[in-house]
Amino acid sequence: MSDELATTDTTEGEAVSADGEYKMSVTAQIDEVGPCKKHVTVTVPRADIDHFYSESVSELGGQATVPGFRVGHVPRKLVEKRFRQELSDQVKQRILMESLELVAEDNDLDPINEPTIDVETLQIPEEGEFKFEFEVEVRPDFKLPEYKGLKLERPVRTIEDQDVDQYLNRFLGQYGEMEEREGAAEKEDLLELSIKFEHDGKTLSEINEIVVPLRPVFRLQDAELKDFDKLMDGVKAGETREAEIEISEEAEQIEMRGEKAHAIFTIKNVKFIQIPEINEELLEKVGAKSEEELREEVKNILERQVTYEQRQSTRSQVLGKITESADWDLPESLVSKQVENALRREILEMQQAGFSRQDIQARENEIRQQAISSTRQALKEHFVLDKIASTEELEVQPNEVDMEIYYMAMQQGESPRRVRARLVKSGMIENLEAQLRERKAVDVILDKAEYKEVDMDPPQENQISAVARSVCSTFSATTGEEEAGEA
C-alpha cells in the first residue's frame, strides 16, 4: 500500500506561504513496509534547491571575511568558490529539515522515533531534482475504544496498627547493623555468597560477593529459582549448595532461552540485621520529629501502596477492556527499543508508591524475564492511553512532578534535589512525566467508571530475593555493597 503527496509546480511568487515564508513543493511517496513502519521517498524539485542555495549564498556573503573585501561586499562568485563545502552542507541541512517537516505535516505522519537517514551519504546534485529515502516508525492508526462508563471491581483494605508495625520493622532495617549469625541461617537472614553458572560443563558467568536475603524465591533478570529457602535450609558459612535453574524464554541471549543452567552457591557468611531502636539520632536520620510522626508517615506510605494496588487492579481491568480491539502488530525493533522505557515506568510507579528496593528489584527481574511480551502489551496500552490523554487535553504540570519526586525522596531517605538530579541524568525524568500523563488518562476513565468494592487480599510477607544480575551475563560482578544496601 502506498500513498503519494501530490503537489503542483509553483512559480516563485506562489511558493510563498500566507505568513510570507517560502514553502517547498516536494512530493513524497509513502509505502507501508511493516507494522507501524513507513518507507518514504521524497523528491525535492530543482526550484527548491536553487532557492535555498541562493539564500545561503546571500547569508554567507553578508557574513564572510575575505582578505581584500569588506564584510558584506564579497562577490557572489567568490563566495560560491571559496565556501563550496559549507554551502553544500548548509543547503542539504535546510532542505532535509524543511522537507521532513512538510512531509510529516501534510501526510499526518506521527513518528515514534527519528527517521533513519544516513545524512553523510546524501549529495545534492548540481542539476535536476534531489531524491532521498528513509524509514520511520510511526504510531499506530486505530479507532479509540469506548472508555466511559466501564464496570470495574475496586479492592479495598483498611490499614491497621499491626500493618504499621510490620512495615516499620522492615523500614528500620535500612538503618540497622549487620551481625554474623552463629550457626545455621534463618529466614530473612542475609547470605553473603558467590554463584557460578554452568551449561554443558562450561562456565556461563560468575557472581562474586553478593548479599541476598533468605526467602522462598531467588530471582535474577533472566531466570528464577523456586524453593530457594529449602535449598538453603540449615546452611552455614563455608558450605556449598547446588541447583538447576531454567533460563527465561525471553532472555536477552536467544540461544539460551529455555535452557537449564547448573548453579553452584558458595556461602561465605551468614548475617542478620539488628533492628535499631527508635531514638533521637534515628529520628533525625529519617527526617521525623517523633515516633508518632514516623508512624504516621509509615501509615501514609502504606495507604499509598493500597492506592497503588487499587490503581493496578482497576488499571489492569481498564487496560484489558480498552485494548481488546488493539489487534495491530508492533515491529520487533520498536518493542526491543522500548523494553527499558516500559521497565522504567513500572519502577517509577513503585518508587512513588513507597515499595522497598527489594520489591522493586523483584518486579524488575520479573519484567525482564518476560521482556518482549510484557513490553508489547505495555506499548499498546501506552498508545491507547496517550490518545485518550490527547482527546481529553491532559497535561502534566511542573508542581505535579515535584510532588512525585518528594514522595520518592522520602521513601529512599534522600533529598528531593538529589533524586531529581539522578532522574535527569538517567533520562528517567521524561519517563516520569509520560507516566504521570498516562495515570491522568487512567484517572479520567476511573472517574467515569461504575464500581463494585471487593476485599483486597492481605499483604504477603516478602517471598522474593531479587538481584540485578543474570545467568547469561558476560561479566563477573565483584562488589556486594549495592546488593547489601538493597537487602
HELIX and SHEET records of a PDB file:
HELIX    1   1 ARG A   46  GLY A   61  1                                  16    
HELIX    2   2 ARG A   76  ARG A   82  1                                   7    
HELIX    3   3 ARG A   84  ASP A  106  1                                  23    
HELIX    4   4 VAL A  119  THR A  121  5                                   3    
HELIX    5   5 ASP A  161  LEU A  172  1                                  12    
HELIX    6   6 GLY A  173  TYR A  175  5                                   3    
HELIX    7   7 PHE A  228  LEU A  231  1                                   4    
HELIX    8   8 ILE A  254  MET A  256  5                                   3    
HELIX    9   9 GLU A  280  VAL A  286  1                                   7    
HELIX   10  10 GLU A  291  ILE A  322  1                                  32    
HELIX   11  11 GLU A  332  GLN A  352  1                                  21    
HELIX   12  12 ARG A  357  GLN A  369  1                                  13    
HELIX   13  13 ALA A  371  THR A  391  1                                  21    
HELIX   14  14 PRO A  398  GLN A  412  1                                  15    
HELIX   15  15 PRO A  416  SER A  426  1                                  11    
HELIX   16  16 MET A  428  ASP A  447  1                                  20    
HELIX   17  17 GLU A  481  GLU A  486  1                                   6    
SHEET    1   A 4 SER A   2  LEU A   5  0                                        
SHEET    2   A 4 THR A  27  GLY A  34 -1                                        
SHEET    3   A 4 LYS A  37  VAL A  44 -1                                        
SHEET    4   A 4 PHE A 130  GLU A 137 -1                                        
SHEET    1   B 2 LYS A 151  VAL A 156  0                                        
SHEET    2   B 2 GLU A 450  ASP A 455  1                                        
SHEET    1   C 4 GLU A 177  GLU A 180  0                                        
SHEET    2   C 4 LYS A 260  GLN A 274 -1                                        
SHEET    3   C 4 LEU A 190  HIS A 199 -1                                        
SHEET    4   C 4 LYS A 202  PRO A 213 -1                                        
SHEET    1   D 6 GLU A 177  GLU A 180  0                                        
SHEET    2   D 6 LYS A 260  GLN A 274 -1                                        
SHEET    3   D 6 THR A 240  ILE A 247 -1                                        
SHEET    4   D 6 ALA A 223  LEU A 225 -1                                        
SHEET    5   D 6 VAL A 217  ARG A 219 -1                                        
SHEET    6   D 6 ILE A 464  ALA A 466  1                                        
END                                                                             
